[in-house]
Amino acid sequence: MPLPVFRTVPLAPDLAAALAEVPSSAGVGQIVAPDGKNLLIGRPANLRRWAATHLGRGKPVPKGRRPPTDLSPVASAVLHAATTSAFQQRLVYERLMARYVPLSARRDLKPPAFLHLDPSARFPRIEVRKIDDGAIGRFGPFRDRRAAEKAREVLLKRHPLRPCDYTFEPDPALPLGLGCLYAQVRTCAAPCLSRVSEADYRALAAEVAADLAHPSGRAADDGLPPWVAEAGSRGVVVAPGAQGVELYPVRAGRVLDESAVAAPAEGWEAAVASLRWDDPAADERPSDWPWLTAWLSSPAGRASWRVPPPA
């Protein structure tokens, strides 16, 4: 199921006739100058109305409100691609935006955050990291650092892992531990005070890591988004479309749009097993997590994420 191809509608010599060629469906539109320079990109619910509004042919605006800038004197064409689902619209929009604006310059997107927990460390702890830095024991993504910090608090309330970042040698009389509030109220297993053996503490951390790595076995009310898993894992976006549903495989934070398929609304689960996960072009693109986590955090996106069966 390839992504829709953009059609070009020249505005000259008749602007009204050109606008009539633009469909009134949802999609992604672009207005360009004679030299091909981008003037405006949008993902409206009605492409024709959007184009008319920004080319001086829209409805009159209420008194006192500033009308949109009329781009007709400097525009030469409208490019448009009609989309079949809300997710496909966002995907096509992001693919087009990536040609003109790097992610680092996007003010509407925040870099995702990850939790780091390495059970093989001597005294594992949960840390928040802003980027997917390739370290072992990465879990996420979270929409931003604030969301990751909130998830860390939830996990620490449920599991008595140490919240501190101190380096210590365990000792029942260690002043550092005796003066720690978390150790006093018993919300921390207190490995610094030898209340738990190093092996048992690492086993506890391994349980938390397993919970983070496998969202399919996670309770719905555990405070963690359903897409949070071990970095590099797979997922599927199930997007309701015009006819049935559309399945978009996601691997290591990249949407494999070349491998997307359409399926009937009933029994689409069987089509998940036939998805391809070897799109080589995806490895050359930057991660989709910055915009994808924003989408998944919305009500529609949160309900669309599924975890595929093991390979």
C-alpha positions in Angstrom: 0.0 0.0 0.0 2.2 2.9 -1.2 1.7 6.4 0.0 -0.3 8.7 -2.3 1.5 10.6 -5.0 1.3 14.4 -5.0 -0.5 15.9 -8.0 0.5 19.4 -9.3 -2.2 21.9 -10.2 -0.8 25.0 -12.0 -2.6 28.2 -10.9 -2.3 30.0 -14.3 -4.1 31.1 -16.3 -7.4 30.6 -14.3 -7.1 30.4 -10.5 -10.8 29.5 -10.0 -10.5 26.6 -12.5 -7.3 25.4 -10.8 -9.0 25.4 -7.4 -11.8 23.3 -8.8 -9.3 20.6 -9.7 -8.2 20.3 -6.0 -10.2 17.7 -4.2 -12.4 18.6 -1.2 -11.2 15.6 0.8 -8.6 15.4 3.6 -5.0 15.2 2.7 -1.7 17.1 2.5 -1.3 20.3 0.5 1.6 22.5 -0.6 1.7 25.9 -2.3 4.9 26.6 -4.2 6.4 29.6 -6.0 7.5 29.7 -9.7 11.0 28.6 -8.8 9.6 25.6 -6.9 10.3 27.2 -3.5 8.0 26.1 -0.8 5.5 28.7 0.5 3.2 26.7 2.7 2.5 23.1 3.8 -0.7 22.0 5.5 -2.7 18.9 6.4 -6.3 20.1 6.2 -9.6 18.3 6.4 -10.6 19.9 3.1 -7.8 20.5 0.6 -9.8 22.8 -1.7 -11.0 25.0 1.1 -7.4 25.2 2.5 -6.0 26.2 -0.9 -8.7 28.8 -1.5 -8.2 30.3 1.9 -4.5 30.9 1.4 -4.9 32.0 -2.2 -7.3 34.8 -1.5 -10.5 32.9 -2.5 -11.7 31.9 1.0 -14.7 32.9 2.9 -14.7 36.4 4.4 -13.2 36.4 7.9 -15.2 37.9 10.9 -14.7 41.6 11.5 -11.7 42.3 13.6 -9.9 39.1 12.8 -6.8 39.1 10.5 -7.3 37.3 7.2 -4.8 34.7 6.0 -2.0 36.1 3.8 -3.0 35.9 0.1 -0.2 33.9 -1.6 -1.7 34.1 -5.1 0.6 36.9 -6.3 3.7 34.8 -5.6 2.3 31.3 -6.0 2.5 29.2 -9.1 1.0 25.8 -8.2 -0.7 23.7 -5.6 0.5 20.2 -4.9 -1.9 17.9 -3.2 -2.2 14.3 -2.0 -5.5 12.9 -0.8 -5.1 10.6 2.1 -7.3 7.7 3.3 -6.8 7.9 7.1 -5.8 10.3 9.8 -2.5 8.5 10.4 -1.6 8.4 6.7 -2.3 12.1 6.5 0.2 12.8 9.4 2.7 10.4 7.8 2.6 12.0 4.4 2.8 15.4 6.0 5.9 14.5 8.0 7.6 12.9 5.0 7.0 16.2 3.1 8.1 18.4 6.0 11.3 16.5 6.4 12.4 17.7 3.0 12.3 21.3 4.1 12.7 21.5 7.8 15.0 19.3 9.9 13.7 17.9 13.1 16.1 20.0 15.1 14.3 23.1 13.8 10.8 21.9 14.4 9.3 24.0 17.3 6.1 22.0 17.3 7.9 18.7 18.2 9.8 17.8 21.3 12.6 15.2 21.4 11.4 12.0 23.0 13.0 10.7 26.2 13.9 7.2 27.3 14.3 5.3 30.5 17.6 3.5 31.1 17.8 0.5 33.4 20.6 -2.0 33.1 19.9 -5.0 35.3 23.5 -6.2 34.9 24.9 -3.1 36.8 26.0 -3.6 40.3 23.2 -1.5 41.8 20.8 -0.8 38.9 18.7 2.4 38.9 16.2 4.0 36.6 17.5 7.1 34.8 15.9 9.4 32.3 17.8 10.1 29.1 16.8 12.6 26.5 17.9 10.7 23.5 18.2 7.1 22.3 22.0 7.0 22.9 22.5 3.3 22.1 23.1 2.2 25.6 22.0 -1.2 26.9 18.7 -1.2 28.8 16.9 1.6 27.0 13.1 1.7 27.2 10.7 4.1 25.6 10.0 6.4 24.0 8.2 8.9 26.1 6.8 12.1 24.6 9.2 14.3 26.5 11.4 14.3 29.6 8.5 15.3 31.8 6.5 12.2 30.7 9.6 10.0 31.3 10.1 11.4 34.8 6.4 10.8 35.6 6.8 7.1 34.5 10.0 6.8 36.6 8.0 8.0 39.7 5.3 5.4 39.0 7.8 2.6 38.7 9.7 3.7 41.9 6.4 3.7 43.8 5.7 0.2 42.6 9.2 -1.3 42.9 11.7 -0.4 45.7 14.6 0.4 43.4 17.0 3.1 44.6 16.2 6.6 43.4 19.7 8.0 44.3 22.8 8.2 42.1 25.3 7.6 44.8 28.3 5.3 44.6 28.7 3.2 47.8 29.9 0.0 49.4 27.1 -1.7 51.3 27.3 -1.5 55.1 24.5 -1.8 57.7 25.9 1.3 59.4 26.6 3.4 56.3 25.8 7.0 57.3 24.7 7.7 53.7 21.9 5.1 54.0 21.0 5.8 57.6 20.3 9.4 56.7 18.3 8.5 53.6 14.5 9.2 53.8 13.7 6.5 51.2 15.5 3.9 53.3 13.8 5.1 56.5 10.3 4.9 55.1 11.1 1.6 53.3 10.3 2.7 49.8 13.8 1.7 48.7 15.2 -1.8 49.1 18.3 0.0 50.6 21.1 -2.1 49.1 23.5 0.5 50.6 22.5 -0.8 54.1 22.7 -4.5 53.0 19.0 -5.0 53.6 18.9 -6.9 50.4 21.7 -8.9 48.7 23.3 -7.6 45.5 21.9 -10.6 43.6 18.4 -10.1 44.9 18.5 -6.5 44.1 19.6 -7.1 40.5 16.8 -9.7 40.2 14.3 -7.0 41.3 15.7 -4.7 38.6 15.4 -7.5 36.1 11.7 -7.8 36.9 11.2 -4.0 36.3 13.2 -4.2 33.0 11.0 -7.1 31.8 7.9 -5.1 32.6 9.2 -2.2 30.5 10.4 -4.4 27.7 7.1 -6.4 27.2 4.0 -4.1 26.9 1.8 -7.1 25.9 1.9 -8.4 29.5 1.4 -5.0 31.1 -1.7 -4.0 32.9 -3.8 -1.2 31.2 -3.7 1.0 34.3 0.0 0.7 35.2 0.8 4.3 34.1 3.0 3.4 31.1 2.0 4.1 27.5 1.3 0.9 25.5 4.1 1.7 23.0 6.8 1.9 25.7 9.1 -1.1 25.1 12.7 -2.0 24.7 14.4 0.3 22.2 14.6 -1.3 18.8 11.4 -3.3 19.3 8.5 -3.5 16.8 5.0 -2.2 16.8 2.0 -1.8 14.5 -0.2 1.2 14.0 -3.7 0.1 13.1 -5.4 3.1 11.4 -9.1 3.1 10.5 -9.3 3.9 6.8 -11.9 4.6 4.2 -12.3 0.8 3.6 -11.2 -1.4 6.5 -8.0 -0.6 8.3 -4.4 0.3 7.4 -1.5 -1.5 9.1 1.8 0.4 9.4 4.7 -1.6 10.8 7.1 0.4 13.0 10.6 -0.9 13.8 13.1 0.9 16.0 11.1 4.1 15.9 10.8 4.2 12.1 7.5 3.8 10.2 8.0 1.3 7.4 5.6 2.9 5.0 6.7 0.9 2.1 5.6 -2.3 4.0 2.2 -0.9 5.0 -0.9 -3.0 4.0 -4.6 -2.6 3.9 -6.8 -5.1 5.7 -10.6 -5.7 6.3 -12.0 -4.2 9.5 -12.9 -7.6 10.7 -10.0 -10.1 11.1 -7.2 -7.7 10.4 -5.1 -9.5 13.1 -4.3 -12.2 10.6 -2.7 -9.6 8.2 -0.2 -8.6 10.9 1.6 -11.9 10.5 2.3 -11.0 6.8 3.9 -7.7 7.5 7.4 -7.1 6.2 10.0 -5.7 8.5 12.9 -5.3 6.1 12.4 -1.9 4.5 16.1 -0.9 3.8 15.1 2.7 3.0 13.9 3.2 6.6 17.4 2.8 8.0 18.6 5.9 6.1 15.8 8.1 7.5 15.9 9.8 10.9 13.8 8.4 13.7 10.0 9.1 13.5 9.7 9.0 17.3 9.5 12.8 17.7 6.2 13.1 15.8 5.1 9.5 16.3 5.0 9.8 20.1 3.0 13.0 19.7 0.5 11.1 17.5 0.4 8.1 19.9 -0.2 10.4 22.8 -3.5 11.6 21.3 -6.7 9.6 22.0 -6.9 8.2 18.4 -3.2 7.3 18.4 -3.2 5.6 21.8 -5.9 3.3 20.7 -4.2 2.4 17.4 -0.9 0.9 18.7 -0.5 -2.9 18.7 2.4 -5.2 19.6 3.0 -7.8 17.0 3.6 -11.4 17.9 7.3 -12.4 18.3 9.2 -12.9 15.0 
